[in-house]
Amino acid sequence: MTAVGGGAAEVRRPPAEIAPGERGSLRIADRVVAKIASQCAREAVGPPVPGAERPYANVVVAHDTVRARVHVELDHPTDIGARCAAVRRHVTERVGALVGMEVTEVAVHVERLHPAAARVAAQGRTR
């Protein structure tokens, strides 16, 4: 492409190609990571218990590492330790894969347990 400037013809050259690793960076907001962690916790908990709040998460992102605190409500009776371990494992794997950051900690807080009797009553059956 030529441009005329001051009566003399100048040739504009395209900018030098920049290597992909040096083009800049992408920052994912903490709020977005928290929403992703919440969705991953929902996937791990399974079908929602009637009357239960949806899982939510709080995260701290620093230097491409994530620490998450996930709040869930579970049905009861259940193996609470195994369910929390499953949530922890799923959130760690999926958040790491989706946002490309290392998840160093996932703390699972069980906010409330919902008895199975309430679930059966909500379905319209009684014993």
RAUR-V746327 format. One line per field, one symbol per residue. ss: DSSP state (~ for helix, > for strand, _ for the rest). psi: psi as a letter, one per 20 degrees, with the letter a starting at -180 (. if undefined). burial: # if it has 24 or more other ideal C-beta (glycine too) atoms within 12 Angstrom, else .. A space follows every 10 residues. Layout:
ss: ???
psi: ???
burial: ???
This chain:
ss: _>>>>__>>> >________~ ~~_______~ ~~~~~~~~~~ ~~~~~_____ _____>>>>> >>__>>>>>> >>>>>>___~ ~~~~~~~~~~ ~~~~~~~~~_ _>>>>>>>>> >>>>>~~~~~ ~~_____
psi: pqqpokiqpq opqqqqppqh ijiarpppqh hghghghghh hgghhaqqpp iqqqqrqpqp pplkqppqop prprrpqrng ghghhggggg gggggghhik qpohpopppo hqppqhhhgg hhijqr.
burial: .......... .......... .......... ..######## #####...#. .#..#####. #....##### #####..... ..##.###.# ##.###..#. #.#..###.# ...#....#. .......
